[in-house]
Amino acid sequence: MDNLSEALKKLKITAVDSTADSLEGCLDCLLQALAQNNTETSEKIQKSGILQVFASLLTPQSSCTAKVANIIAEVAKNEFMRNPCVEAGLIPPLVQLLNCKDQEVLLQTGRALGNICYDSHEGRSAVDHAGGAQIVIDHLRSLCSKTDPANEKLLTVFCGMLMNYSNENDTLQSQLINMGVIPTLVKLLGIHCQNAALTEMCLVAFGNLAELETSKEQFAYTNIAEELVKLFKKQIEHDKKEMIFEVLAPLAENDIIKLQLVEAGLVECLLEIVQKTVDSDKEEDIAELKTASDLMVLLLLGDESMQKLFEGGKGSVFQRVLLWIPSNNHQLQLAGALAIANFARNDGNCIHMVDNGIVQKLMDLLDRHVEDGNVTVQHAALSALRNLAIPVVNKAKMLSAGVAEAVLKFLRSEMPPVQFKLLGTLRMLIDAQAEAAEQLGKNVKLVERLVEWCEAKDHAGVMGESNRLLSALIRHSKSKDVIRTIVQSGGIKHLVTMATSEHVIMQNEALVALALIAALELATAEKDLESAQLVQILHRLLSDERSAPEIKYNSMVLICALMGSELLHKEVQRLAFLDVVSKLRSHENKTVAQQASLTEQRLAVES
């Protein structure tokens, strides 16, 4: 340490006019001290004020430049030294050195800039201001094809520098993307895939950049999918696979890249991982199984990639995924059900799967989770059944297979995601299925639960779906018994509230159901309709210029139907509906105008 103090004094005095030899000795002494105790030596360097002197030593002409840059790289490993390096004015001369040809100077300069930028806003700003990123990217481009060890080392340092410069900083990441760093890095990965350090650096850089939307568009124009899959196939170590997964997951959110990954053979790799890890209880295997099966499900979210893997229901991938559903592994059951839900995104696929027995597999899976209640598996299986129930031809088949009964077992669930999917599945199943709608609509337990969920203020989705299912039970069954059950369970007020929804489709469904109630069971429902202030709500809907034409039309149909009740008739007269309705005779929508004339006549006769 005495030597160090001596060297620092000497450096300060002689830096301006000393010979290269005496400088070299001082710098070597500093490097030696840093190697022995970096933190303590760095503190002494900071206190000595020598950092400002370094700025003048960083010249391309000096033979000591590489050593000075090396010292700066070493001291900047300490967080407390990064700001002082910026304040000492070291960034502009370091960035200037990036233009020199000497490989050792470039290497140490890249290290120094990378370390100063690490987790330092001031360091990054200074490098940004000095234009350092563009010069480094230009170097990566020009050196990209050289595979000698010294060059690969330099490329690794430059990649690391860009990574430290832009890590978790969207603005600087966008800047690098605009400078065209992505195609360059992809090319690097392809050429240098044998070099572990450089490959790792590229992967970390991809991981940083891949989160940005703009980057995914650029990645889609490269052969990143092919390179990553090629690299993935070579990996044996869990950690290395994990690194590649971390890049694949954000990239696979882009539909174009999904298809490229499927075409590059990623799915086969994922299926192989599943096969190898499914029976293992090692922590890293369980993690790998989850990552692989999750990624598989993500690939199926793209329409083209999904269709390619479905192959008309004959695809080997689709067949393998079917085997996941009866598996004893919860993660695989979950992924299998989610995969089926993703395959079930068009009528053709849904019809094929229902005709080939998928419904029974999903019901068996649900049965296994009624008691132990794995919520994610319940949710996924119900999602798949809901999607499968969309095509008209599937509804009757699924009902006769007992899907409604299987789904009703989850009525007692207290988990909103499960409640939401359960409601959606039942609503899809009864669409235009009068008999099933009547059967379910007379199920008091179901109707009471729906009425309860209609008040689930904390869960808008569950509340909306409950209202829609209540309305659907009436609209599809057109049954007096169903209406009576809903009245007795206190459901009327919810249908009236639904008529004021911000969603036109829900308003409409409510108005049609209320019109059926008025036509079929007005006497039973009139008190509830009055206390829910239906007539006032209809007046508001007809007066509001923003109401959609179909809302105005259905409101007038409902008004006419309500005239059969003395109680409600009085309400209609009290609110002077004639004025509002007569204005609608000149409505631009012909159907609305015609209904306004009919309603006006009815109101005039009844008044």
PAFI-794917 format. One record per residue: x, y, z of N, C-alpha, C in turn; residue in one letter. Coordinates in steps of 0.1 Angstrom, whole numbers, plus 2048, in hexadecimal, padded with zeros to 3 digits. Atoms other than C-alpha are relative to their C-alpha. Layout:
! PAFI-794917
XYZXYZXYZA;...
//
This chain:
! PAFI-794917
8087F480080080080080980D800M;7F77F580081E8178068048037F1D;7FC7FF80E8288107E27F58077F8N;80C7FA80780481A7D780080F803L;8017F17FD80583C7E980B8077F9S;7F57FA8078278427DA7FD8017F1E;80380080F81B8397B77F580A7FDA;80B7F68027FC84F7BB80680E800L;7F97F380081286D7C58088037F4K;7F77FE80C82A8677A97F88027F4K;8097FE80B80E8637907FB80E7FFL;8067F38007FF88479A80A80B7FBK;7F67F68038208977978057FE7F1I;7FA80280C82D8867787F77FE7F4T;80A80480B80D87F76380280A7F5A;8017F680B81189F75080D7FF7F7V;7F480080983589C74480A7F5802D;7F680B7FD84487B74F8017F77F4S;7FD80A80B8528607397F67F5801T;80980B80083D84372F8047F580AA;7FB80B7F785382B7437FD80380FD;8037FE7F184F83C7657F1800802S;80F8017FF82983F75E7FC7F1801L;80480E80082781A7568027F980EE;7FD8067F38388117777F580380AG;80B7FC7F681E82578B7F37F97FDC;80D8068048018177778007F1804L;7FF80E7FD80E7F377C7FE7FE80FD;8028017F18107FA7A27F1801804C;80E7FE7FD7EC8067A27F87F37FCL;80780C8057E07E778E8027F580AL;7FD80A7F77F27D17A67F880180DQ;8077FD7F37E37E27C57F17FD7FEA;80E8038037C07DF7B47FD7F1800L;80280F8007C57BA7AF8007FA80EA;8008057F27CD7B57D47F4804808Q;80B7FB7F87B27CB7E37F980B7F8N;8067F680979C7DC7CA7F980C807N;8097F57F97847EF7E280980A807T;7F77F77F97A07FD7F88088097F7E;7F77F980A7B68077DB7F780B7F9T;8097F78077988177C97FD80D809S;8027F57F779182C7E880C80A800E;7F47F78007B58397E98018077F3K;7FF7FA80D7B48407C47F680C7FFI;80A7F58007948557C980580C808Q;7FB7F67F77A38687E680B8087FAK;7F47FA8057C386F7D47FD80B7F5S;8037F680B7B18837B88067FD7F3G;7F980480C7C386F79E7F77FE7F4I;80980380B7A486778A80080B7F5L;8007F580A7A588A77A80C8007F7Q;7F38018077C98847707FE7F57F5V;80280A80A7BE86475E7FA8057F3F;8077FB80C7A887874680A8057F6A;7F57FB8097C88887388087F57FAS;7F880C8047D98667357F97F87F5L;80880980A7BD85771F8028057F2L;7FE7FB80E7CC8606FD8057F47F8T;7FC80B8097D08496DF80F7FF7FEP;7F28008027F48536DC8087FA80BQ;7F88057F47FF8486FF8017F1800S;7FF80E7FF80D8267047FA7FA80DS;8058047F37FE8267277F07FF800C;80E7FE8007DA82B71C7F87F3804T;80780C7FD7CF80671E8017FD80FA;7FF8027F17DC8047427F780A808K;8097F67F97CA82474C7F27FB7FFV;80E8048027AA81773D7FD7F3809A;80180C7F87B07F674F7FE80380FN;8017FB7F27B48087717F2805802I;80E7FA7FE79381B76B7F67F5800I;80980B8007827FA7628007F980EA;7FF8077F378E7EB7837FA80880BE;8067F87F57858087997F18017FFV;80F7FE80276280B7897F87F3803A;80880C7FB75A7E87957F980380EK;8067FB7F37527FB7B67F580A7FDN;80B7F780373180C7B680380F804E;7FD7F27FB73F82A7CA80A8077F7F;7F67F98097598317AE7FA8047F3M;8057FD80E7418347907FD80E7FER;8037F280173585779780D8087FFN;7F37F980075886479F8077FF7F2P;7FA80280E76485577D7F980A7F6C;8077F780974886976B80480E803V;7FD7F27FC74F88977F80E8047FCE;7F27FD8047748867778028027F1A;8007FD80F76B88A7528067F47F8G;7F980B8077778677497F87FA7F4L;80880680A75A85E7328038057F2I;7FD7FB80D76187571480D7FA7FAP;7F480680678686A7107FF7F17FEP;80280F80277C8457157F87FE7F3L;80880280C7618486FA8098037F3V;7F77FD80B77B8596E380A7F47FDQ;7F780B80279283B6E87FA7F47F9L;80680B8087788246D98028017F1L;7FD7FE80E7838336B880E7FB7FCN;7F38048047A68256BA8017F27FCC;7FF80E8067B38056AA8067F6809K;7F98097F87C77F66C67F67F7808D;8098097FB7B57D76D2800800810Q;7FF8007F27C17D86F67FA80D806E;8067F37FB7B77FD6FA7F17FF7FFV;80F8028027947F46EC7FA7F780BL;80580A7F67917D77047FE80780DL;8007FA7F379A7EB7237F680C800Q;80A7F58007858097187F27FB801T;80D8067FF7677F37127FD7FB80EG;8028057F276C7E47357FD80C809R;8027F47F776F8077457F28067FEA;80D7FA8037508157347F57F7805L;80A80A7FB73C7F573C7FE80080FG;8018007F27457F67607FB80D806N;8057F37FC73E81B7647F18017FEI;80E7FF80371C8167547F77F6809C;80880A7F97127F976B7F880680BY;8097FA7F66F480477F80280E803D;7FD7F27FD6FF82877C7F98097F5S;8077F78096E784276D80980A7FAH;7F77F580470385C76C8097FA7F5E;7F780680971A84475A7FA7FE7F2G;80880280C70083B7407FE80D7F8R;8037F38066F785F73A80C8067F9S;7F37FA80571B8697358047F87F3A;7FD80880C72184C71C7F68047F4V;80A7FC80A70185570A80380D7FAD;7FD7F280470B87A70880C8007F7H;7F480180872D8706FA7FF7F87F3A;80280780D71E85A6DF8077F2800G;7F880C7FF72F83A6EC7F97F47FAG;80880C8057138216E38027FD7F1A;7FF80280E7148276BE80E7FB7FBQ;7F280580473A8226BC8027F2803I;7FE80E7FC7388016CF7F87F77F6V;80880880971C7F56B88077FE7F3I;7F980080D7307FE69980C7F6801D;7F580A7FE74E7EA6A87FA7F27FFH;80680D8007377CC6AE7FD7FB7F1L;80380380E72C7CE68980D7FC7F9R;7F480280874F7D067B8087F4804S;7F780B7FB75F7B66927F87F3800L;80980B7FE74179E6918057F37FAC;7FC80C80775078567980D7FA804S;7F28057FC7737816897FE7F780CK;80380A7F577476269E80D7FD808T;7F48037F87987646AD7FD80480FD;8037FE7F17987636D480180E804P;7FF7F27FB7A47876D97F48087FBA;80B7F98057897946C37F37FC807N;80C8047F976E77F6D480080680EE;8007FA7F277A78C6F67FB80F7FFK;8047F28027767B06E97F18017FDL;80F8008037537A86DB7F87FE80DL;8078037F374979A6FD80080C809T;7FF7F47F87557B970F7F680B7FAV;8097F68067427D06F67F27FC802F;80E8057FD7227BB6FA7FD80480EC;8027FD7F17267BE7207FE80F802G;8017F27FE72B7E371D7F28057FCM;80D7FC80570B7E87097F57FB80AL;8098067F66F97D27227FF80980CM;8007F87F47047E67407FB80E7FDN;8047F38046FD80672D7F08017FFY;80F7FE8026D87FE7267F87F7809S;8088097F86CE7E57407F5807808N;80C7FA7F96AA7EC74D7FE80F7FDE;8037F28046AA80D73B7FA8007F2N;80880180D68F80E72080580A7F6D;7FC7F580969C82F71180C7FC7F9T;7F38048066BF82270C7FF7F37F8L;80280C8086B38007007FA8047F3Q;8067FC80D69D8116E680B8067F7S;7F67FA8086BB8256DC8097F67F9Q;7F880A8066D08066D67F87F97F5L;80880680A6B37F66C38008087F3I;8007F780C6B18146AC80D8017F9N;7F38008066D68126A78037F37F9M;7FF80D8086D17EF6998087F6807G;7F880A7F96E17DB6B57FB7F27FFV;80680E8006C97BD6B28057F77F5I;7FA80980A6D37AF69080E7FD802P;7F28027FD6F77B469A8027F580AT;7FF80A7F56F37A06BA7FC7F27FBL;80480D8056E07856A880B7F97F8V;7F58058086FC78268F80B7FB808K;7F68047F77157816AB7FE7F2806L;80380D7FA7037646BB8027F57F7L;7FF80B80A70275069B80F7FD7FDG;7F28028047277556938087FA80CI;7F78037F47357516B77F97F680AH;8088097F771D7366C58097F6808C;7F78097F973C7226CF80680680CQ;7FA7F97F574873D6E77F680380BN;80A8007F57367397087FE80E806A;8017F37FA73E75B7167F980A7F8A;8067F780A73476E6F77F17FD7FEL;80D8058017157596F37F780580CT;8077FC7F470B7607177FC80E800E;8017F18017107857127F58047F6M;80A7FD80A6FA7856F37F27FC806C;80D8047FB6DE7727057FB80A80BL;8057F77F66DE78A7227FB80D7FAV;8047F48076DD7A770A7F27FE7F9A;80E8038056BF7966F87F580180AF;80A8007F56AE7917197FC80E804G;8037F27FD6B17B67207F78077F6N;8077F980B6A57C26FE7F27FA7FDL;80C80780568A7A86F87F3804807A;80C7FC7F96727B77117F980C7F8E;8067F480866D7D66FA7F87FB7F4L;80980380C6517D46E08088027F3E;7F97FC80C6677E66C680A7F57FCT;7F58098036827CC6CA7FB7F37FAS;80680C80666B7AF6C27FE8017F1K;8027FE80E6637BE6A180D7FE7F8E;7F38028066887C06998057F2801Q;7FC80E7FF68F79D6A67FA7F87F6F;80880880A67479068F8078007F2A;7FA7FF80D68979B67180E7FA800Y;7F38078006A878767C7FD7F1801T;80280F7FF6AE76267F8027FC80FN;7FE8037F26AE7646A57FA7F3805I;80780C7FC6957476A88097F47FDA;7F780B8046AC73069580C7FF808E;7F48007F86CB73A6A87FE7FC80EE;8038037F26BB7376CA7FD7F1801L;80480E8006AC7156C280D7F77FEV;7F38078036CE7096B48087FF80DK;7F87FF7F46DF7156D47FA7F880BL;8088077F66C47066EA8037F17FFF;7FE80F8026C96E36DB80D7FC805K;7F28047FB6EE6E46E580180080FK;7FE7FE7F26E86EC7097FD7F4808Q;80280B7F66EB6D27257FD80680DI;8017FA7F26EE6E97447F2807801E;80D7F97FD6CE6F575480180F7FFH;7FF7F27FF6DB7187598008067F2D;7FF7FB80E6E371C7347F28007F9K;80D8018066C17107297F780B806K;8077F57F96B272874380280E7F9E;7FD7F38066C47457337F98027F2M;80780080E6B673C7107F1802802I;80F7FE7FE69373871E7FC80E803F;8037F27FC69575B72D8008097F4E;8017F880C69A76870A7F47FC7F8V;80B8068086817516F97F2805805L;80D7FD7FB66475A7107FB80E7FBA;8057F38056627807087FF8007F1P;80080080F66A77A6E37F47F87FBL;80B80980564F75F6E07F2807802A;80C7F87FF63577A6E97FC8067F2E;8027FA80D6397866C57FB7F47F6N;80680A8086237726AC8097FB7F5D;7F780380B63C77369080B7F7805I;7F58087FA6587666A77FB7F2805I;80680D7FC64074B6B58027F67F4K;80080880B63D73D69280E7FC7FCL;7F280380466373F68B8067F680AQ;7FB8097F666A72D6AC7FA7F27FDL;80680D8036517116A28077FA7F4V;7FA80580C66170E68080F7FC802E;7F28047FD68470D6908017F4808A;80080C7F967A6EF6A480180180FG;7FF7FF7F16776FD6C77F67F7807L;80B8087FA6576E96CE8067F2803V;7FA80E7FE66A6C86CA80980080CE;7F77FE7F46846D56E37F880080DC;8087FF7F46696DE6FC7FA7F3804L;80680D7FD6586BD6F980A7F6806L;7F58097FB6796AB6FF80380380FE;7FE7FC7F267E6BF71F7F57FB809I;80B8047F865C6B772B8017F1803V;7FF80E7FE66269272580B7FC80AQ;7F58037F76836937377FE80480FK;8017FA7F36786A77557F37FC808T;80D8027FA65469B75B8007F880DV;8008087F465C68177580A80380AD;7F57FC7F76786937867FB80880BS;8047F77F56756A37A880C809804D;7F57F67FE6966B77A57FA80E7FDK;8057F280168F6DC7A98028067F2E;7FD7FA80D6A06E67897F87FA7F5E;80880780A68D6CC7757F2805800D;80E7FB7FE66C6D77837FF80E7FAI;8007F38066756FB7798018007F1A;7FE80280F6806F07567F37FB7FAE;80D80580565F6DD7517F680B7FFL;80A7F580064B6FB75B80380A7F5K;7FC7F680A65F7137447FD7FA7F2T;80280680D65D6FB7277F17FF7FCA;80E8018036386F472A7F980D7FES;8057F280263071972F8038067F3D;7FC7FB80D6437227107F97FA7F5L;80880780A6317086FD7F28067FEM;80D7FA80061071770780080E7F9V;7FE7F380661D7396FD8018007F1L;7FF80280F62672D6DA7F37FE7F9L;80E8048066027216D57F780C800L;8097F48005F57456DB8008077F3L;8007FA80D5FF74E6B87F77F87F6G;80A8078085E474569E8087F77F6D;7F980880A5FD7396838087F5807E;7F880A7FA61472769B7F77F5806S;80A80A7FB5F67166AC7FB7F77F5M;80680880B5E770B68B80B7F67FAQ;7F58088066096FE67F8027F3809K;7FD80B7F760C6E869E7F37F7802L;80D8088005E76DD69D8007F67F5F;80080880C5EB6CF67A7F47F87FEE;80D8078025C66C76777FD7F580AG;80380A7F55C76B46988097F47FFG;7F780C8025E169C68A80E803805K;7F27FC7FC6006AF6968057F980CG;7FA8087F561869C6AC80180880CS;7FF7F77F561B6BA6C27F2800808V;80D8007FA5F66BC6C87FD7F3807F;80280E7FA5F56966CE8077FF80EQ;7F88017F46116996E87F980980BR;8067F77F65FF6B66FA7F47FA806V;80C8077FB5E06A16FD8037F780BL;7FC8097F65F468971280380780DL;7FD7F97F45FC6A472B7F4801809W;80C7FD7F85D86A87367FE7F580BI;80280B7F65D568574780C7FE809P;7F48027F85F86897567FE80280FS;8027FD7F15FD68977C80880C804N;7F87F47FC6136A877A7F780C7FEN;8097F58005FF6C778280480B7F5H;7FB7F68096156DE76D7FD7FB7F1Q;80380580E6106C774E7F18007FEL;80F7FF8025EA6C57547FC80E7FDQ;8037F28035E96EB7558048047F2L;7FC7FC80D5FE6EF7367F87F97F5A;80880880A5EA6D47247F38077FEG;80D7FA8015C96E572C80180E7F9A;7FE7F38075D67077228037FF7F1L;7FD80380E5E46F97027F37FD7F8A;80C8038065C26EB6FA7F780C7FEI;8077F38015B270D7018058087F5A;7FA7F880B5CB71C6E97FD7FA7F2N;80380680D5C57026CE7F18027FCF;80F7FF80259F7086D37FD80F7FCA;8027F28035A172B6C37F98027F2R;8097FE80C58E7236A37F77F47FFN;80B80A80056F70F69B8057F27FBD;7FB80C8055816F56868077F780AG;7F88077F65996EB6A17F77FB80BN;8098047F557D6EB6BC7F87F47FCC;80980B8045666D56A88087F37FFI;7F780C8015836BC6A08037FB80EH;7FC8047F358D6BB6C57F47FA807M;80C8067F956A6B56D27FC7F37FAV;80380D80756469A6B880A7F5804D;7F680A7FD5846896C48027FE80EN;8008047F257C6876E880880880AG;7F97F87F758E6A46F87F880480CI;8097FC7F55706AD70D8017F780CV;7FF8097F557268E72280D801808Q;7F37FE7F959769372980080C809K;8017F47F85906B67357F77FE80CL;8098027F45736AB74B8067F780AM;7F98097F658868F75A80A808808D;7F67F87FA5A36A97617F980980BL;8087F87F65896C07727FC7F880CL;8058097F557C6A378680C7FE80BD;7F58027F759F69E79580380C808R;7FD7F37F959F6C27A07F4806807H;80C7FB7F957D6C57B080480180FV;7FD8007F158A6BC7D380D807803E;7F37F97FC5AF6C67D480180E7FAD;8017F38045A66E47C080C8087FBG;7F57F88065C56EF7AC7F980A7F7N;8087F68075B77107A18058037F2V;7FB7FD80D5CE7157837FB7F57F6T;80480B8095C56F37757F18017FDV;80F7FE80159F6F977B7FE80B7F5Q;8027F48095A271B7698047FC7F2H;7FC80480D5B570C74C7F67F77F9A;80980A80659E6EF7467F28067FDA;80D7F980357F7057488028097F4L;7FD7F880C59071D72F7FF7F87F3S;80080980C5947007177F27FC7FDA;80E8048035706F571B7F880B7FBL;8077F48055637187168038027F1R;7FD7FE80E57671C6F67FA7F57F7N;80680B80856B6FA6E97F18017FEL;80E7FF8015477036F07FB80B7F7A;8047F48085477216D87F97FB7F3I;80780380C53F70F6B77F27F9803P;80E8047FD5197086B57FF7F1800V;80280F80151D6E36AB8067F980DV;7FA8077F45326DC6CB7F780180CN;8087FE7F45186E96E47F87F4804K;80980C7FD4FF6CC6E38097F4804A;7F780C7FD51C6B26E280680280EK;7FA7FE7F352C6C27017F67FF80BM;80A8017F650C6C57137FC7F1803L;80480E7FE5036A070D80C7F8806S;7F48077FA52769771880080380FA;8007FD7F251E6A673A80980C805G;7F67F57FC5346C67397F980980AV;8067F67F651A6DC74B8017FA80EA;8008077F35186C376880F801806E;7F28007FC53E6C176980480E805A;7FD7F37FD5416E776A7F980580DV;8087FC7F55266EC7848067FB80EL;7F98057F453C6D879D80880C806K;7F77F67FB5516F87A07F880D804F;8097F47FB53370F7AA80580580EL;7FD7FC7F354070F7CD80E807801R;7F37FA80056271C7C380080F804S;7FF7F27FB56D73D7D480B8077F8E;7F57FA8075887447BA7FA8087F3M;8067F980B57D7607A28047FC7F2P;7FC80580D5927537847F87F47FCP;80880D8025807317877F18047FDV;80E7FC80155E74278C7FE8067F2Q;8017F980D56475776D7FF7F67F4F;80080A80B56C73A7567F47F7800K;80C8097FF5507247647F48077FAL;80B7F880553774075C8018007F0L;7FF7FF80E5457447397FD7F37F9G;80380D80654471F7327F17FD7FFT;80E80280052071C73C7F98097F6L;8077F680951673B7288027FB7F1R;7FD80580D52772C7097F77F47FDM;80780D80251770A70E7F18027FDL;80E7FF8014F37177107FB8097F5I;8047F780B4F472F6F37F87F87F5D;80980780A4D67256DD7FC7F2804A;80480E7FC4D17056F27F580180BQ;80C7FD7F84AE70A7007FF7F680CA;80280B7F64AC6E971380A80280CE;7F57FF7F64CE6EE7257FE80D808A;8027F47F94C671272D7F57FF80AA;80B8027F64A570873D8057F880CE;7FC8097F54B56EC75180980880AQ;7F87F87F74D070375E7F980C807L;8077F57FB4B97207637F67FC80BG;8098057F54A370B77A8087FB80CK;7F78057F54C270178F80180B80AN;8017F57F64BB7167AE80E803806V;7F27FE7FA4DF7117BC8088097F6K;7F87F880A4EE71E79B7FB80F800L;8067F28014D673C79980380880CV;7FD7F97F44DC7457BD80F805800E;7F17FD8015027447B880280B7F6R;7FF7F580A4FE75A7997FC80D806L;8057F37FA4EA7747AC80B80580AV;7F67FC7F65057737C780C8077F9E;7F47FB8085217787AD7FD80D7F9W;8037F480750E79479C80380C809C;7FC7F57F75187A87BB80F800803E;7F18017FE53D79F7B980780D7FBA;7FA7F38045487C47B780F8007FEK;7F280080256C7BB7BB8057F87F4D;7FC80880C56C7A479D7F78037F4H;8097FC80B55D7B677F7FE7F57F6A;80280B80A5637987687F57F6805G;80A80A7FA54F78077F7F2807800V;80D7F97FF53479A7847FA8017F2M;8067FF80E5307A075E7FC7F37FBG;80480D80553077B7567F47FA807E;80C8057F95167737717F48077FAS;80B7F98064FF78E7637FD7FA7F2N;80280580D5047817407FA7F2800R;80580E7FF4FD75D74A7F1801804L;80E7FE7FC4DD76875C7F78037F4L;8077FB80C4D177A73D7FF7F47F6S;80080B80A4DB75C7277F77F5803A;80A80B7FB4C774373C7F28047FBL;80D7FB8044A87587347FF8007F1I;8017FE80F4B07607107FF7F37F9R;7FF80C8074B873D7067F57F6804H;80B80A7FC49D72A71A7F28057FDS;80E7FA8014807437167F67F8809K;8078097F747372F7347FA80880CS;8067F97F545A73C74E8067FB80DK;7FA8067F346972476880E806803D;7F37F97FE48B7337627FF80E806V;8027F27FC47E7567667FC80080FI;8058017F246C74C78680C7FD80AR;7F48037F848C73D79480980C802T;7F87F480049F75D78C7FA80A809I;8087F67F748477379C8027FC80EV;8008047F248375E7BB80E801807Q;7F37FF7FB4A975F7BE80580E801S;7FC7F27FF4AA7857BC8098057F4G;7F77FC80C4BA7877997FB80B7F8G;8067F68094A37A178980880D801I;7F97F37FE4B57BF79880D8007F8K;7F38008074D67B47897FE8017F1H;8027FF80E4C77B07667FD80F7FCL;8037F28034B97D476980D808801V;7F47F87FF4DB7E17748097FD7F4T;7F880480C4EB7CE7577FC8087F4M;8057F880C4D67E373F80780D800A;7F97F38004EB80174A80F7FE7FET;7F280480150C7EF74380780A7F5S;7F97F880A5278027308027F87F3E;7FE80880C5297E57177F27FE7F9H;80D80180850D7E66FC7FB7F2800V;80580E80250D7C16F87F97FB80DI;8068047F45057BC71D7F3807803M;80C7F87FF4EB7D871D7F57F87F8Q;80A8078094DA7C67007FB7F3805N;80480D7FA4DB7A47107F680180BE;8097FE7F44CB7B272F7F28047FBA;80D7FB8044AF7C471C7F87F57F9L;80780B8074A67A57077FB7F780BV;8058097F64A47907277F5807808A;80B7F97F848F7AB7397F38007F7L;80B8008094787AC71A7F97F2801A;80680E7FF47378671D7F97FE80EL;8068017F346C7897427F2807800I;80C7F88004527A473B7F57F97F7A;80A80780944278F71F7FB7F3807A;80380D7FB44276E7337FB80080FL;8038017F244077575880080E807E;8007F27FC43879A75D7FB80180EL;8067FF7F342279577B8097FC80BA;7F68057F643D78178E80B80A802T;7F47F87FF45879A7877FD80F802A;8037F28014467BC78780680880DE;7FC7F97F444E7C57AC8108027FFK;7F27FF8004737BE7A780580A7F5D;7FC7F780B4747D17867FD80E804L;8037F27FB4647EF79780B80480AE;7F67FC7F647C7EF7B580E8027FAS;7F37FE8074997EC79D80080C7F7A;8027F380848C80C78C8037FE7F1Q;7FE80380E48B7FC76A7FB80B7F7L;8077F680947381675B80980C7FFV;7F77F480148A83376580C7FD7F8Q;7F48038074A88217577FD8007F0I;80380080F49681C7357FE80E7FBL;8027F280448C84073580E8077FDH;7F27FB8014B184973A8077FB7F3R;7FA80680C4BC83171E7FB8067F3L;8067FA80C4A384070580380F7FFL;7FD7F28014AC86470E80E8037FDS;7F27FE8024D185F70C8047FE7F1D;7FC80080E4DE8686E980B7F57FDE;7F58098034FC8516EE7FC7F1800R;80480E8014E78316F18007FB7F2S;7FF80680E4ED81A6D47F17FD7FBA;80E8038054CF8146BC7F97F4805P;80680D7FB4CA7F06C77FB80280FE;8047FE7F24C87FC6EB7F2808801I;80D7F88014AD8166E27F47F77FCK;80A80980549A7FC6CE7FB7F680BY;80480A7F549A7E16EA7FA80780CN;8077F97F54917FB7047F28037FDS;80E7FD8034728056F17F77F37FFM;80780D7FF4687E06EC7FC7FD80EV;8028037F246C7DC7117F5809806L;80A7F67FB4577FB7197F27FA7FCI;80D80580543A7EC7047FC7F4808C;80380C7F943D7CB7167FC80380FA;8037FD7F243C7DC7397F2806802L;80D7F97FF41B7ED7317F57F6805M;80980A7FB40A7CC73B7FF80080FG;8007FF7F24127D475F7FB80D805S;8057F37FC3FD7EE77080A808808E;7F57F97F84197F678980A8077F7L;7F67FA8094327FC76D7FA80A7F6L;8077F780941980C7567FF80E806H;8007F37F941582877080D8077FFK;7F37FA80043A82D7718038067F2E;7FE7FC80E43B83074B7F980D7FDV;8087F480241F84A74B80780C807Q;7FA7F57F843085E76780C8067FAR;7F37FA8054508627547FF8067F2L;8027F980D4418707348097FA7F5A;7F880780A45085671C7FD8057F2F;8047FC80D43C8646FF80980A7F9L;7F77F68054538826FB80D7FA7FBD;7F380780447286D6FA7FE7F87F3V;80280980B4648536E27FC8077F3V;8047F980D45486C6C980C8067FAS;7F37FA80747787C6C48077F57F9K;7F980B8074848596BA7FA7FC7F3L;80680380D46C85769D8088057F4R;7F77FB80B48586B68980E7FB801S;7F28067FE4A38566948057FB7F3H;7F980480D4BC84F6787FF7F17FEE;80180E8024B982A67E7F17FC7FEN;80E80380449981D66D7F97F780AK;8078097F74928016857FC80780DT;8037F87F34948196A37F48097FDV;80B7F780347D8326917F37F87FFA;80D8078014638176897FB7FB80EQ;8048057F24648096AD7FB80C808Q;8057F47F946082D6B97F18037FDA;80E7FD8044408316A57F67F6806S;80880A7F94328106B27FE80380FL;8017FD7F143B8196D67F880C803T;8087F47FE42C83B6D27F17FD800E;80E80480240B82C6C67FC7F980DQ;8048087F440B8136E37FF80980DR;8007F77F441382F6FD7F38097FFL;80C7F78023F78456EE7F37F9803A;80D8087FD3DD8296F07FF7FD80FV;8008047F23E781F7137FE80C80AE;7FF7F47F73E98437217F2804805S;
//
